[in-house]
Amino acid sequence: MNEPEPIPLTADPLTYEAATARLEEIIKRLDSGGAGLRETLELCREGRTLVELCAAELEAVGQGLEELQLGELVARLEGGASA
């Protein structure tokens, strides 16, 4: 069975979308039962790295959204104070 090529983690920064797509491939491979012990270990390691990357990306986006909402709130408050 052809196993999917791992996405190199040392190349260009991996996007959230590419990381989640690779995680889906890893899960399918693990669920298939066709991976040997060493391959399973490597897939789990890669998966953990990808999960950490995705979590960090989600955290950064969430922080950005919070900052935008705070900025909008301040703008509304300042607009209301000058009216």
DODREN-11250 format. One record per residue (C-alpha): residue number from 1; residue in one letter; x, y, z. Coordinates in nm, 3 decimals. Layout:
REM DODREN-11250
<site><pos>NUM</pos><code>A</code><x>X</x><y>Y</y><z>Z</z></site>
...
This chain:
REM DODREN-11250
<site><pos>1</pos><code>M</code><x>0.000</x><y>0.000</y><z>0.000</z></site>
<site><pos>2</pos><code>N</code><x>0.133</x><y>0.344</y><z>-0.091</z></site>
<site><pos>3</pos><code>E</code><x>0.191</x><y>0.549</y><z>0.216</z></site>
<site><pos>4</pos><code>P</code><x>0.148</x><y>0.928</y><z>0.188</z></site>
<site><pos>5</pos><code>E</code><x>0.458</x><y>1.140</y><z>0.169</z></site>
<site><pos>6</pos><code>P</code><x>0.514</x><y>1.339</y><z>0.487</z></site>
<site><pos>7</pos><code>I</code><x>0.511</x><y>1.714</y><z>0.454</z></site>
<site><pos>8</pos><code>P</code><x>0.858</x><y>1.844</y><z>0.538</z></site>
<site><pos>9</pos><code>L</code><x>0.833</x><y>2.050</y><z>0.854</z></site>
<site><pos>10</pos><code>T</code><x>1.163</x><y>2.231</y><z>0.792</z></site>
<site><pos>11</pos><code>A</code><x>1.062</x><y>2.385</y><z>0.458</z></site>
<site><pos>12</pos><code>D</code><x>0.841</x><y>2.691</y><z>0.414</z></site>
<site><pos>13</pos><code>P</code><x>0.603</x><y>2.756</y><z>0.702</z></site>
<site><pos>14</pos><code>L</code><x>0.320</x><y>2.508</y><z>0.689</z></site>
<site><pos>15</pos><code>T</code><x>-0.030</x><y>2.650</y><z>0.660</z></site>
<site><pos>16</pos><code>Y</code><x>-0.308</x><y>2.549</y><z>0.894</z></site>
<site><pos>17</pos><code>E</code><x>-0.495</x><y>2.398</y><z>0.600</z></site>
<site><pos>18</pos><code>A</code><x>-0.197</x><y>2.191</y><z>0.485</z></site>
<site><pos>19</pos><code>A</code><x>-0.134</x><y>2.072</y><z>0.841</z></site>
<site><pos>20</pos><code>T</code><x>-0.494</x><y>1.959</y><z>0.889</z></site>
<site><pos>21</pos><code>A</code><x>-0.490</x><y>1.784</y><z>0.552</z></site>
<site><pos>22</pos><code>R</code><x>-0.175</x><y>1.597</y><z>0.652</z></site>
<site><pos>23</pos><code>L</code><x>-0.331</x><y>1.507</y><z>0.988</z></site>
<site><pos>24</pos><code>E</code><x>-0.625</x><y>1.355</y><z>0.801</z></site>
<site><pos>25</pos><code>E</code><x>-0.382</x><y>1.145</y><z>0.593</z></site>
<site><pos>26</pos><code>I</code><x>-0.202</x><y>1.030</y><z>0.908</z></site>
<site><pos>27</pos><code>I</code><x>-0.528</x><y>0.932</y><z>1.076</z></site>
<site><pos>28</pos><code>K</code><x>-0.640</x><y>0.736</y><z>0.770</z></site>
<site><pos>29</pos><code>R</code><x>-0.307</x><y>0.553</y><z>0.760</z></site>
<site><pos>30</pos><code>L</code><x>-0.321</x><y>0.468</y><z>1.130</z></site>
<site><pos>31</pos><code>D</code><x>-0.685</x><y>0.361</y><z>1.105</z></site>
<site><pos>32</pos><code>S</code><x>-0.605</x><y>0.133</y><z>0.811</z></site>
<site><pos>33</pos><code>G</code><x>-0.396</x><y>-0.088</y><z>1.039</z></site>
<site><pos>34</pos><code>G</code><x>-0.133</x><y>-0.115</y><z>0.769</z></site>
<site><pos>35</pos><code>A</code><x>0.138</x><y>0.080</y><z>0.946</z></site>
<site><pos>36</pos><code>G</code><x>0.411</x><y>-0.111</y><z>1.121</z></site>
<site><pos>37</pos><code>L</code><x>0.540</x><y>-0.027</y><z>1.466</z></site>
<site><pos>38</pos><code>R</code><x>0.813</x><y>0.215</y><z>1.357</z></site>
<site><pos>39</pos><code>E</code><x>0.591</x><y>0.383</y><z>1.100</z></site>
<site><pos>40</pos><code>T</code><x>0.320</x><y>0.422</y><z>1.365</z></site>
<site><pos>41</pos><code>L</code><x>0.569</x><y>0.588</y><z>1.597</z></site>
<site><pos>42</pos><code>E</code><x>0.686</x><y>0.827</y><z>1.324</z></site>
<site><pos>43</pos><code>L</code><x>0.329</x><y>0.909</y><z>1.222</z></site>
<site><pos>44</pos><code>C</code><x>0.238</x><y>0.980</y><z>1.585</z></site>
<site><pos>45</pos><code>R</code><x>0.540</x><y>1.208</y><z>1.623</z></site>
<site><pos>46</pos><code>E</code><x>0.455</x><y>1.394</y><z>1.304</z></site>
<site><pos>47</pos><code>G</code><x>0.091</x><y>1.415</y><z>1.409</z></site>
<site><pos>48</pos><code>R</code><x>0.181</x><y>1.562</y><z>1.746</z></site>
<site><pos>49</pos><code>T</code><x>0.395</x><y>1.828</y><z>1.579</z></site>
<site><pos>50</pos><code>L</code><x>0.111</x><y>1.911</y><z>1.341</z></site>
<site><pos>51</pos><code>V</code><x>-0.145</x><y>1.930</y><z>1.623</z></site>
<site><pos>52</pos><code>E</code><x>0.084</x><y>2.168</y><z>1.813</z></site>
<site><pos>53</pos><code>L</code><x>0.125</x><y>2.381</y><z>1.500</z></site>
<site><pos>54</pos><code>C</code><x>-0.252</x><y>2.393</y><z>1.446</z></site>
<site><pos>55</pos><code>A</code><x>-0.317</x><y>2.479</y><z>1.810</z></site>
<site><pos>56</pos><code>A</code><x>-0.067</x><y>2.765</y><z>1.795</z></site>
<site><pos>57</pos><code>E</code><x>-0.222</x><y>2.894</y><z>1.473</z></site>
<site><pos>58</pos><code>L</code><x>-0.572</x><y>2.882</y><z>1.621</z></site>
<site><pos>59</pos><code>E</code><x>-0.447</x><y>3.062</y><z>1.932</z></site>
<site><pos>60</pos><code>A</code><x>-0.287</x><y>3.336</y><z>1.719</z></site>
<site><pos>61</pos><code>V</code><x>-0.602</x><y>3.381</y><z>1.512</z></site>
<site><pos>62</pos><code>G</code><x>-0.817</x><y>3.388</y><z>1.826</z></site>
<site><pos>63</pos><code>Q</code><x>-0.592</x><y>3.653</y><z>1.978</z></site>
<site><pos>64</pos><code>G</code><x>-0.617</x><y>3.857</y><z>1.659</z></site>
<site><pos>65</pos><code>L</code><x>-0.996</x><y>3.836</y><z>1.669</z></site>
<site><pos>66</pos><code>E</code><x>-1.000</x><y>3.948</y><z>2.031</z></site>
<site><pos>67</pos><code>E</code><x>-0.779</x><y>4.244</y><z>1.944</z></site>
<site><pos>68</pos><code>L</code><x>-1.009</x><y>4.339</y><z>1.657</z></site>
<site><pos>69</pos><code>Q</code><x>-1.313</x><y>4.322</y><z>1.881</z></site>
<site><pos>70</pos><code>L</code><x>-1.142</x><y>4.536</y><z>2.145</z></site>
<site><pos>71</pos><code>G</code><x>-1.041</x><y>4.785</y><z>1.876</z></site>
<site><pos>72</pos><code>E</code><x>-1.398</x><y>4.807</y><z>1.751</z></site>
<site><pos>73</pos><code>L</code><x>-1.527</x><y>4.853</y><z>2.106</z></site>
<site><pos>74</pos><code>V</code><x>-1.282</x><y>5.137</y><z>2.172</z></site>
<site><pos>75</pos><code>A</code><x>-1.376</x><y>5.300</y><z>1.841</z></site>
<site><pos>76</pos><code>R</code><x>-1.746</x><y>5.280</y><z>1.931</z></site>
<site><pos>77</pos><code>L</code><x>-1.683</x><y>5.420</y><z>2.277</z></site>
<site><pos>78</pos><code>E</code><x>-1.472</x><y>5.704</y><z>2.139</z></site>
<site><pos>79</pos><code>G</code><x>-1.733</x><y>5.772</y><z>1.869</z></site>
<site><pos>80</pos><code>G</code><x>-2.011</x><y>5.781</y><z>2.127</z></site>
<site><pos>81</pos><code>A</code><x>-1.813</x><y>6.012</y><z>2.356</z></site>
<site><pos>82</pos><code>S</code><x>-1.757</x><y>6.268</y><z>2.081</z></site>
<site><pos>83</pos><code>A</code><x>-2.120</x><y>6.264</y><z>1.964</z></site>
